[in-house]
């Protein structure tokens, strides 16, 4: 079994992370099979990404930066693929501002 390149399966969504988490965006897939997300931090600051099955949960998770917290740190100018729940909501905190792009799909 080989490694499959990332295949987009839905529209890219964007939010601007800031010192106060913005309204979460939902990265809806065009198929029910897509549970992977290509996430790009296009800014110069670390973004603490919150993900959840609802907008409220994504906001809560972005603020949970503890030893048992659920926030995912996105380093500046990086792109990562995550396997998460289908139809996830995303938001994030940042020391300044940084745009984050999310594309649902499949592959790595």
Secondary structure, DSSP 8 states (H G I E B T S, - for coil): ------EE-S--EEEEEBSS----EE---SSSS--EEEEEE-SSS-EEEEEESSHHHHHHHHT--STT---EEE-TTEEEEEE--TT-EEEEEESS-EEEEEEEEE--
